[in-house]
């Protein structure tokens, strides 16, 4: 049971920004400016994910 709880917490902690970034980038700015900014934010989160 504790494994399931920790899996849910880690999925929410590390996965939510991927879902939000993908949905917002396609809906808001089809030209790609927002996508570029969200890509930089995603790279920032990925750089700290292994710590």
C-alpha positions, 0 to 999 in steps of 0.5 A: 500500500505504501508503494502505491501511495508513493507512486501516486505522489511521485507521478503527480510531482514529476508528471503534471508539468509535462501534461500542462505544458503539452496541452497549453503549448498546442492550444495557446500558440500554434506559432511556437513561441509559448512552446519554446518557453515551455520547453525551457521550463521543461528542461529546467525541471528535467535537470533537477529530476535526478537529484 
